Amino acid sequence: MSGLLVREMTLGDCDRVAEIRIRGWQIAYKGLVPQPYLDALSVERDAARRRAYFEQGGGEVVNLVAERHGEVVGWACHGPYRDGEVRTDDIELYAIYVHPDRVGEGVGRALLRESVDRCAAAGHARMLLWVLKENAPARRFYERAGFAPDGAEEPFDVDGVAVPEVRYVRLLADVGVE
């Protein structure tokens, strides 16, 4: 992981984060979600949406990027757990994506470790996340990082197609902040 820096995202990172997110979707979810949906994803639209969210601020959502030698190569986002309209004391990992050319280089692990450490330091007892049920590589990634499915499952609607997701949880009380 030489030369890897995990830092807070800036407005200037939005275009690159959108590119990483969209390319990540198109590769990781191929065969798991409808192909026409993946084909229609737009880096430009996603970047505009990211800039709008970023400019809104609010402080509840934390966006992190991983940068290697000045190039953003990954992005993670966490914030309050969303259980419908109910907010809990739990924290949720909303997203983590690594540029497809950088998968397997420790970028995802570094982003996840930083998110977990920040949430533990903030006093959260557990972190939850949702992952596509059939996304075996992502599920293995989270399991290696100490997350486990908790039995909750729900469909994620993608262009009218129900794609099942499972919820994972990790207790944060035993996390040593590095």
C-alpha positions in Angstrom: 0.0 0.0 0.0 3.0 2.2 -0.5 2.1 5.8 -1.3 -1.5 5.4 -0.4 -3.2 8.3 1.4 -6.8 8.2 2.7 -8.2 11.6 3.2 -11.5 13.5 3.2 -13.0 14.1 -0.2 -13.0 17.6 -1.6 -15.3 19.2 -4.2 -12.5 18.8 -6.7 -12.6 15.0 -6.3 -16.3 14.7 -7.4 -15.5 13.9 -11.1 -13.0 11.2 -10.3 -15.2 9.7 -7.6 -18.1 9.6 -10.1 -15.9 7.8 -12.6 -14.8 5.3 -10.0 -18.3 4.7 -8.8 -19.9 4.3 -12.2 -17.1 2.0 -13.6 -17.3 0.0 -10.3 -21.0 -0.5 -10.8 -20.6 -1.5 -14.4 -18.0 -4.1 -13.6 -19.0 -5.4 -10.2 -22.7 -5.6 -10.9 -22.5 -7.1 -14.4 -24.9 -10.0 -14.5 -26.4 -9.0 -11.1 -28.5 -6.0 -12.2 -30.1 -5.4 -15.5 -27.5 -4.6 -18.2 -29.6 -1.7 -19.7 -29.4 0.0 -16.3 -25.6 -0.4 -16.2 -25.3 0.8 -19.8 -27.3 4.0 -19.0 -25.2 5.1 -16.1 -23.5 8.4 -16.7 -20.3 9.6 -15.1 -21.3 13.2 -15.9 -24.7 12.9 -14.2 -23.2 11.2 -11.2 -20.5 13.8 -10.9 -23.1 16.6 -11.0 -25.1 14.8 -8.3 -22.0 14.4 -6.2 -21.1 18.1 -6.5 -24.7 19.0 -5.5 -24.6 16.7 -2.4 -21.1 17.9 -1.5 -22.1 21.6 -1.8 -25.1 21.0 0.4 -22.8 19.9 3.2 -24.6 18.8 6.4 -21.7 17.0 8.1 -23.5 13.7 8.8 -22.1 11.9 5.8 -18.4 11.3 5.6 -16.8 10.9 2.2 -13.3 9.6 2.0 -11.0 9.1 -0.9 -7.8 7.0 -1.3 -5.1 8.7 -3.3 -1.9 7.1 -4.6 0.8 9.4 -6.0 -1.7 12.2 -6.5 -4.4 10.1 -8.2 -7.7 9.3 -6.5 -8.1 5.5 -6.8 -11.0 4.8 -4.4 -13.9 6.3 -2.5 -15.9 5.3 0.6 -18.9 7.0 2.3 -20.5 6.4 5.7 -23.1 8.1 7.8 -26.1 7.5 10.0 -27.8 4.1 9.6 -30.9 4.4 7.4 -33.8 2.3 8.7 -36.6 3.9 6.7 -37.2 7.3 8.3 -35.9 6.1 11.7 -32.3 7.1 12.7 -30.5 4.8 15.1 -27.2 5.2 16.9 -25.6 2.8 14.4 -23.4 3.9 11.5 -23.8 2.6 8.0 -21.2 2.1 5.3 -23.1 3.5 2.3 -20.5 2.8 -0.4 -17.0 1.7 -1.1 -15.6 1.6 -4.6 -12.1 1.2 -6.0 -11.0 2.0 -9.5 -11.2 -1.3 -11.4 -7.5 -1.1 -12.4 -6.6 -0.9 -8.6 -8.7 -3.7 -7.2 -6.5 -6.1 -5.2 -4.0 -3.4 -4.2 -5.3 -2.8 -0.7 -7.2 0.4 -1.5 -10.5 -1.0 -0.4 -9.0 -2.3 2.8 -7.4 1.0 3.6 -10.7 2.9 3.0 -12.7 0.4 5.1 -10.2 0.5 7.9 -10.3 4.3 8.0 -14.1 4.3 8.0 -14.3 1.7 10.8 -11.6 3.5 12.9 -13.4 6.9 12.6 -16.7 5.4 13.5 -15.3 3.5 16.5 -13.5 6.7 17.7 -16.8 8.6 17.4 -18.3 6.0 19.9 -20.5 4.0 17.5 -21.2 0.5 18.8 -21.6 -1.1 15.4 -21.4 -0.5 11.6 -23.9 -1.9 9.2 -23.9 -2.2 5.4 -26.0 -3.7 2.6 -24.4 -5.8 -0.1 -26.0 -7.5 -3.1 -26.7 -11.1 -2.1 -25.0 -12.5 -5.2 -22.0 -10.3 -5.1 -19.6 -13.0 -3.7 -16.4 -11.0 -4.0 -17.8 -8.1 -2.0 -19.2 -10.4 0.6 -15.8 -12.1 1.0 -14.2 -8.7 1.3 -16.5 -7.7 4.1 -16.3 -11.0 5.9 -12.4 -10.8 5.9 -12.8 -7.4 7.5 -14.9 -8.8 10.4 -18.4 -8.2 9.1 -21.0 -10.9 9.2 -24.5 -11.2 7.8 -27.2 -10.6 10.5 -30.1 -12.3 8.7 -31.8 -9.2 7.3 -32.5 -9.3 3.6 -34.5 -7.0 1.4 -34.9 -6.3 -2.3 -33.1 -3.4 -4.0 -35.2 -2.1 -6.9 -33.1 -1.6 -10.1 -35.3 -0.6 -13.1 -38.2 -2.6 -11.8 -36.2 -5.7 -11.0 -35.8 -6.8 -7.4 -32.2 -7.5 -6.7 -31.8 -9.1 -3.2 -29.4 -7.4 -0.7 -28.2 -8.8 2.6 -27.2 -6.7 5.6 -23.9 -7.2 7.3 -22.8 -5.9 10.7 -19.6 -5.4 12.6 -19.2 -4.6 16.3 -16.9 -1.6 16.8 -16.3 -1.8 20.5 -13.2 -3.9 20.0 -11.7 -1.8 17.2 -8.3 -0.3 18.1 -8.0 3.0 16.4 -4.6 3.1 14.6 
